[in-house]
Amino acid sequence: MRLFVAVDMSDELRERLNELCQLVGKFKGVKPVEKENIHITLMFLGEVPDRRVEIVKEMLRDVKVEPFKLHLRGLGFFPSAGQIRVIWVGVEEGKDEISKLADLVGASMKKLGFKRDKAFVAHATIARVKKITAEDKRKLLQALEPYMNEDFGWMDVRDFRLKKSTLTSKGPIYEDLEVYELG
């Protein structure tokens, strides 16, 4: 099964970010993330054989960090504004704490042979850009300009989750396999 480890957004932040998802979803070639799926990925594990899921759960139980606050602010793009593939909201405060959590998850999973596919950058993806014309990209960037330094708000991080991702033609369906309380 396809697995990843993540911190879910609070309902309040999901509502705020969903406004942005609705805006970018009006552009052809841009696929917004469904409101209930907005999260911060700590580590993507990929396809994991069913027989290994229990050991993954067990290892993640040993990851210990204190609860912390997270502040979301501003937008970013992967790989860049010139070649947008992903539109994301950044973490301003709480970046050190969530990076520490991601590092501990990464170290735990490394013991099981999992490798991080890229360096951790604290962010919540709000949309993926499939194929977009130069003109639509210009209009998209113009529409996003007012949000570049937007304060999206704070949330308390009290847990992280092992999630199963089932890919469907309508988009991914996420299911919590286990919730790990912080503290």
C-alpha positions as CSV (number, residue, x, y, z in Angstrom):
1,M,0.0,0.0,0.0
2,R,1.1,3.6,-0.7
3,L,2.0,5.3,2.6
4,F,3.3,8.6,3.9
5,V,3.7,10.3,7.2
6,A,2.1,13.7,7.7
7,V,0.7,16.4,10.0
8,D,-2.9,17.3,9.2
9,M,-4.0,20.9,9.0
10,S,-6.5,22.1,11.6
11,D,-10.1,22.5,10.3
12,E,-9.8,26.3,10.6
13,L,-6.6,26.4,8.4
14,R,-8.1,24.0,5.9
15,E,-11.0,26.5,5.5
16,R,-8.6,29.4,4.9
17,L,-6.5,27.4,2.5
18,N,-9.5,26.0,0.7
19,E,-10.3,29.6,-0.5
20,L,-7.0,29.6,-2.2
21,C,-7.6,26.1,-3.6
22,Q,-10.9,27.4,-5.1
23,L,-9.1,30.3,-6.7
24,V,-6.3,28.3,-8.4
25,G,-8.8,25.6,-9.4
26,K,-10.4,28.1,-11.9
27,F,-7.2,27.8,-14.0
28,K,-7.0,25.2,-16.7
29,G,-4.3,22.6,-16.0
30,V,-4.3,23.4,-12.2
31,K,-5.5,20.7,-9.8
32,P,-6.2,22.0,-6.3
33,V,-5.9,19.7,-3.3
34,E,-9.2,18.7,-1.8
35,K,-9.9,20.5,1.5
36,E,-9.9,17.4,3.6
37,N,-6.5,16.3,2.1
38,I,-4.5,19.4,3.0
39,H,-1.5,18.4,5.1
40,I,2.2,18.7,5.6
41,T,4.1,15.6,4.4
42,L,6.9,14.7,6.8
43,M,8.0,11.8,4.7
44,F,6.7,9.9,1.7
45,L,7.3,6.1,2.0
46,G,5.8,5.0,-1.3
47,E,4.6,1.5,-1.9
48,V,5.0,-0.6,1.3
49,P,4.2,-4.4,1.3
50,D,1.3,-5.2,3.7
51,R,3.7,-7.4,5.8
52,R,5.9,-4.4,6.6
53,V,3.1,-2.0,7.7
54,E,3.1,-3.2,11.3
55,I,6.9,-2.6,11.7
56,V,6.5,0.9,10.2
57,K,3.8,1.6,12.8
58,E,5.9,0.3,15.6
59,M,9.0,2.3,14.6
60,L,6.9,5.5,14.4
61,R,5.7,5.0,17.9
62,D,9.2,5.7,19.1
63,V,9.3,9.2,17.6
64,K,8.9,11.6,20.5
65,V,8.6,15.4,20.3
66,E,6.7,18.0,22.4
67,P,3.5,19.6,20.9
68,F,4.2,22.9,19.2
69,K,2.6,25.8,17.3
70,L,2.7,26.2,13.6
71,H,2.2,29.5,11.7
72,L,1.4,29.4,7.9
73,R,2.4,32.4,5.8
74,G,3.0,33.1,2.2
75,L,3.2,31.1,-1.0
76,G,5.9,29.3,-2.8
77,F,6.3,27.2,-5.9
78,F,8.2,24.0,-6.8
79,P,10.6,24.0,-8.6
80,S,10.2,27.8,-9.2
81,A,7.6,30.4,-10.2
82,G,9.0,30.1,-13.8
83,Q,8.3,26.4,-14.0
84,I,5.4,25.8,-11.6
85,R,4.6,22.2,-10.8
86,V,3.4,22.7,-7.2
87,I,1.8,25.7,-5.4
88,W,2.3,25.6,-1.7
89,V,1.8,27.6,1.5
90,G,4.9,27.9,3.7
91,V,5.5,27.5,7.4
92,E,6.9,30.6,9.1
93,E,7.0,29.8,12.8
94,G,7.3,26.3,14.0
95,K,9.7,25.5,11.1
96,D,12.4,24.3,13.4
97,E,10.0,22.1,15.4
98,I,8.4,20.5,12.3
99,S,11.8,20.0,10.7
100,K,12.9,18.2,13.8
101,L,9.8,16.0,13.7
102,A,10.5,15.2,10.0
103,D,14.1,14.4,10.8
104,L,13.1,12.0,13.6
105,V,10.6,10.3,11.3
106,G,13.2,10.1,8.6
107,A,15.8,8.6,10.9
108,S,13.3,6.1,12.2
109,M,12.3,5.1,8.6
110,K,15.9,5.0,7.4
111,K,16.4,2.1,9.9
112,L,13.8,0.2,7.8
113,G,15.5,1.0,4.5
114,F,13.4,4.0,3.5
115,K,15.1,7.0,1.9
116,R,13.9,10.5,1.7
117,D,13.3,11.4,-2.0
118,K,14.2,15.1,-1.4
119,A,15.2,17.4,1.4
120,F,12.4,18.3,3.7
121,V,10.8,21.7,3.1
122,A,8.0,22.6,5.6
123,H,5.0,23.3,3.4
124,A,1.4,22.4,2.6
125,T,0.7,21.7,-1.0
126,I,-2.5,23.5,-2.2
127,A,-2.3,22.6,-5.9
128,R,-0.4,20.8,-8.6
129,V,0.1,22.3,-12.0
130,K,-0.2,19.7,-14.9
131,K,0.0,21.6,-18.1
132,I,-0.4,25.3,-18.4
133,T,0.0,27.9,-21.2
134,A,2.4,30.8,-20.7
135,E,-0.6,33.2,-20.7
136,D,-2.5,31.2,-18.1
137,K,0.6,30.9,-16.0
138,R,1.0,34.7,-16.1
139,K,-2.7,35.1,-15.1
140,L,-2.2,32.5,-12.3
141,L,0.8,34.3,-10.9
142,Q,-1.0,37.6,-11.1
143,A,-4.0,36.1,-9.2
144,L,-1.7,34.8,-6.5
145,E,0.2,38.0,-6.0
146,P,-2.0,39.3,-3.2
147,Y,-1.4,36.0,-1.3
148,M,2.4,36.0,-1.5
149,N,2.8,37.2,2.1
150,E,-0.7,36.3,3.3
151,D,-1.0,35.3,7.0
152,F,-3.0,32.1,6.9
153,G,-3.0,31.6,10.7
154,W,-1.8,29.4,13.5
155,M,-2.5,25.9,14.6
156,D,-1.4,23.6,17.4
157,V,0.5,20.4,16.3
158,R,-0.5,17.7,18.8
159,D,0.0,14.6,16.6
160,F,1.3,13.2,13.3
161,R,-0.2,10.4,11.2
162,L,0.7,7.4,9.1
163,K,-1.5,7.7,6.1
164,K,-2.5,5.4,3.3
165,S,-3.0,7.0,-0.1
166,T,-5.3,5.3,-2.6
167,L,-5.1,6.9,-6.0
168,T,-8.3,7.2,-7.9
169,S,-9.3,9.0,-11.1
170,K,-11.0,11.7,-9.0
171,G,-7.9,12.2,-6.9
172,P,-6.2,10.5,-3.9
173,I,-8.2,9.2,-0.9
174,Y,-6.3,9.4,2.3
175,E,-6.9,7.2,5.3
176,D,-5.2,7.4,8.7
177,L,-3.6,4.0,9.6
178,E,-2.3,5.3,13.0
179,V,-2.2,8.6,14.9
180,Y,0.8,9.4,17.1
181,E,0.2,11.9,19.9
182,L,3.0,14.3,20.6
183,G,4.4,14.9,24.1
